[in-house]
Amino acid sequence: MSTRDHHQFVDYYASESLSPQTLTRYRSIQNVILSHIDPVRAGRGLDVADVGCGAGTQCLLWAELGHRAHGLDINTGLIELGKQRAAQRGLSVSFYLGTATQMPWADASMDACIMPELIEHVANWQQCLNEASRVLRHGGVLYLSTPNKLSPRQDEFNLPLYSWYPAFVKRWCVKKALSSHPQLANY
């Protein structure tokens, strides 16, 4: 069973996506994006693509402000959870199952494209960026973040200073986490 559909993976993100730290971080991302978009344009409502949306928390925050939120993720369980959360709150959010390298949206259809901590998980990250450029309208904002390899904290693994490990050691850790030592992974 892949981690994309694993129940523990979904449960982990279901919980983490509503933590106070996550909500604070997502609201700060919203503020950064809105500070770079013309207020008149934002006042008419924005089309916001959250690529790698997980449980849809960021989409819900945009929808609460009256924007049109569109979430994309490869995980069926997380997409379903996002849909449930939107319905429970009476919010209209469009969720799509798919990949960052083949986004389901038309050319120049989004005002903002959000990709926090995503490209390091996409083998063809160049195509991911090409897709983001394709779907953005003129004057749109791409929000992209990725962990810095100098950062001592890495949430994917329960290993101290993982981001500082040499590439061959990281590959060994991934191999062990996928086989005999799943406790190493923190999804």
Buried (B, 14 or more C-beta within 10 A) or exposed (E): EEBEEBEEBBEBBBEBBEEEEBBEBBEEBBEEBBEEBEEEEBEEEBBBBBBBBBBBBBBBBBBEEEBBBBBBBBBEBBBBBBBEBBEEEEBEBBBBBBBBBEBBBEEEBBBBBBBBEBBEEBEEBEBBBEBBEBBBBEEBBBBBBEBEEEEEEBEBBEBEEBBEBEEEEBEEBBEBBEEEEEEBBBB
